[in-house]
Amino acid sequence: MSLSDSDEIVYEEDFSSSSEIELTNIEASDARHSTEVEAESVDPHRYLQEREPLISGSSSSSATPRPWRHHDQVTPQSSERLISRRSASSLRSKSRVPYPFPLVMEKFAHSKVGHWANKLATNSEPGLSNAQLLLTNDDLAPVPPEKRQWKAWNFVGFWIADSFNINTWMIASTGVANGVAWWQAWITVWVGYSIAACFIVMTGRIGATYHISFPVAARSSFGIWGSLWPVFNRAAMACIWYGVQAWIGGTCVYLMIRAIWSDYEDLPNSLPESSGTNTRDFLAFFLFWAGSLPAIWFPVYKIRHLFTVKAWVVPPAGIAFFIWALVRAKGIGPIIKQPAKLQGSELGWEIVKGIMSSIANFATLIVNDPDFARFARKPSDAYLSQLITIPVGFAVTSFIGIMASSASVVIFGGEPIWNPLDLLKNFLDEGGSAQRFGVFVIAAAFTLAQLGTNIAANSVSAGTDMTALLPRFINIRRGGYVCAAVGLAMCPWNMFKSTNSFTTYLSSYSVFLSSIAGVIICDYYLVRKGYLEIKELYDSRKSGPYYFTFGIHWRGYAAYIAGILINVVGFAGAIGRDVPIGATYIYNLNFFAGFIVAAGMYWLLCHFFPIPACSDTWLEVGDTIRNVSVAYDNGSEGYDEEVVTGDPKHHEGNEIQKDLGKNY
């Protein structure tokens, strides 16, 4: 069997038997690149002595950063070769090729099952081991420079688009209904989303700096395999929310259809009563669901254009709706003049709950903001753009909702109508061609708003998470379609039969997500001080610094569970059980309680039980990442290809990054 440089196959499981072929190819490759090799060769042992004091996880030698931690296990000659050489596999094309199979599976690889398995397999870098195929594909790999196309304005458009949706319109309704003055409820929105924006920026910086998604970033704090549970949690939540948001979008479609054909309201029902819905509502929901499918097809770095269009179309429509309601009411209505019904500590705790509700509404996005931030051109593009736009966008939308709902009391009498779709439905009931046209335009804008929200917050997030769960066969696009299928199969209309139970469930789920956020943020900012070894996040071997114990980081899980336990008793009280008043107060601060306990526990455990691949000082090396190859050399502890092709401009005056750019 002869192998050329373009079709070299090396099996990790049979490395010893293929050593002659491998060494022959290595020598041929070295000969072709002798000039380049000489320019890059270093003495690995001398490099270790110079490099080790600069970065360390602790006083323990086991905490030495991973790229160099295994060189003492091989000879100086082989170690030098691993650092400096270009292997034959680096010359291979990056196009899709069949995955390498172990020799024992070669028969399966050439069978019909193996053939179709390769046909269905996602694109990934050639030369990966079987275990690595469970950790990466093209959508999980660090974003290459040509796909880092999100500028600061794209993040502004993204959050403006996300803020104009039905849920945000109604976000102040709970506080006002519970006895808080409108301006107090509005302040809770400002404060809550300002805090949420800080969390968003902290998690987003990980993605914007290292260009990795949430599932990959979670591996440093939960372990290579331990990260799958937090990822599964986030994927499940995204699928549930996709169905719920799609059902609300279906209501927008219903209004559009009824604005054109008023007889649609009387469409005969052919569904059984046990289904929980009717033909009219289900048809509108299905049209929205099916119309969303084309938007899932586009890659994430291009979908930013949808958010730009939404940012230009939806806010003007929302403002027009606001002005329409005020004109019809000939004023702003009685809610503006209504004082707070609560006093003292009751008022204070209601305001606290309003703030926490705003943060809880953002709990899912706090965790997975790296999924979008990784497409930023540079970290600063994802900083002020998110920090400012989030509180402003959501506060403005909430204010419009308060004013329009206040005006509804004057227009229709009775209680305020907080749901804008119910308000539009009342306008339709009054009749008139002008009103029908106005309802159609505004309902169409809200339909676009729901589409953008569902794609941004749910489809892309679920797709990214599912990619990490089964990377060999699922990419972001396929995961997005799986999410849409689950959103349809879950019959979301049943969620709205018991609104209180659903709201309680969503609030409690933020407890789980706050613990995840606490561990990840503490790991990156306080424990590792911004230092991540990108290639090691795709390393499934026991010697990897993120493998920990059986691929699970027990410190991360201990902190995660502690963050959940602090809120368990209070949650029991939220669903009607008798619990101590102190537990209720803690649960009123559920996101903060879970986050602080999880982060504090993680820091303490890592302090007393140090972990590898940490820095003593703040050290982000994301600017050295250009073209990353995660394949490692079979049968050894080194890597098959150069990880970073650095730009010398980025390394001047920084010896650490200069060395990383050349050798890591």
Disulfide bonds with the S-S distance in Angstrom:
none
